[in-house]
Each structure stands twice: as C-alpha cells, then as structure tokens.
Amino acid sequence: MKKVNKLYILLFGAVIGLINGFFGGGGGMVVVPVLNKLFKMEQKKAQATALFVILPISLVSTIVYMCYNSVSFSSGWPVILGIVLGGVFGATLLNKMDNKVIKGIFVFFMLLGGVGMLIW
C-alpha cells in the first residue's frame, strides 16, 4: 500500500463506520474500492483487509442495535451459522483465485445489489 496520510485513513474509517452503523452492514462495499483504488492495494488484500476492519465495526454496531432492542436473535443465529460456513469457504476460495477474476466477481455483486435495491 502506498504511503498515505494517517488523517485520510482516519477520515475514511469514520465514513465507513458511519455507513456500516447506519445501514447495518455494507461498509465492505466501500472499504474494498477505497483500499483498492485510493490506497493502491491489490484486490485480494483489499477484500481480506475489509473483512478485518468490518469485524469491530459490526460488533460495535450490533451492541448499539441490541441496546435499542433491534436485533432478532431467532433469525440471527441460523444466519450466523450459514455466514460462518460460507465465510470459511469464501476465504479459502479467495486465496486460490486471480485478482482480476475476484475484482470481476466483486463488481458483479455490487451491481447486482444496486439493481436489486432499485427493483425490489
């Protein structure tokens, strides 16, 4: 990663935390392009780093949502199990794929999510 002013990193971190806290997730969709384009990080490393930085944001946001009684535990636990299993598979697969393929898949899912939000 190229040398970047720590103030910029802090600023982007605050914006990403705001997005994640406001939308209940989704900060990774901002973290990856920021790391990839602005900080010149390769796609694999950007995606892995996004997961690393999203974890504490998600935990803090979850605690805040729990304080407002906004968490559905009955639906959440089965989803967590699926996410853990899918996460292990996805992280293993990520390490075996080419950066260009990974970037293409990432862009596809970002577009699919955006179109889905417009349609549904």
N, C-alpha and C positions, 0 to 999 in steps of 0.2 A: 504494500500500500504506500502511495506517495505520502510525503510529509505534509501534514495538514495541521492548521492552527487548532489547538485544543478547544478554543471558543466555538469554532464551527462544529466540531464534533459534539460539544455540549448542546449547542442550539439544535442540531438535527436530532439528537437524542431526546430533547424536550418535545419537539414536534412529533416525533414517532411515539413517544409515551402518551401524548395528548390524543393522537389518533387511535392508539390501542385502547386507551381508557374510555374514550368516547364511543367507539364502535364495538367495544367488547372483543377486540381482536383485529387482525388486518394490518397491524403495524409492519409485519414482514413484507407486505406488498410495497411498502415504502422503503424499508431498510435495504432490501436487495438492490433496487436500482440506484439508491444513494451510494451504497458501498461500491457497486459495480462501475457506475459512471463517474461520480464525483471523486471517489477515493481510489479509482482505478484498481479495484480488487477483482480477481478472476471470479467467474460465475459460481463455481463450486464453493470457493471460500466465502463468497458473499452470502450464499444461501445458508451455509453452516453457521456463519457468524450471526446471521439474522436470527436463527433459532436460539443461539446462545444469549443474545441480548433481549429477545422477546420473553424468555422464561421469567426473569424477575419482574418485567412489566406486567405480564399476565398474572403472576402471583399477587402483586400489589393491587391490580385492578379487581381481581377476584375477591380479595379481602374487603375492598370498598363495596363491591356489589353485595357481598354477604352481609355487611353492616346495614344495608338498605333492604335486606330480605328479598333480593332479586335473583337468587340462584335456585334452580330446580335440581335438587340432588337426585331425585328419582330418575330423571332423564340424563343427568350428567354422568353418573357412574358408568352406565353401559357405553356411553360415548367415549369416556376416558379410556376404557379398555380397548376399544377399537382404535383410538388415536395412538395409544402406546404400541400396539401391534403394527399398525400401519407406519408409524414413525420409525420403528426398527427396520422394517422392510425398505422404506423410502431412503433412509440414511445409508443403508448398505448399497442400495441401487445407485444413489447419487455418486458414491465413490468409485463406481465402475463405469460411469458414463463420461462421454466427451463434453467439454464445456459448451460447445455450440449447440449440441443436442439439448442439454439442460436448459440453456437460455431459450431455445425454441419452445420447449415444453412449458417453461415458466411464462413466457409471453402468451402462449395459447390459453393457459388457465386464467391469466389476468384478463384477457379479452373475453373469455367465456363468462367469467364472474361479472364483468362490467355489462355485457349484453344481457346476462341473466337478471341483473338488477333492474335494467330498463324494461325488460319484458314482464317479469313476474312482479 
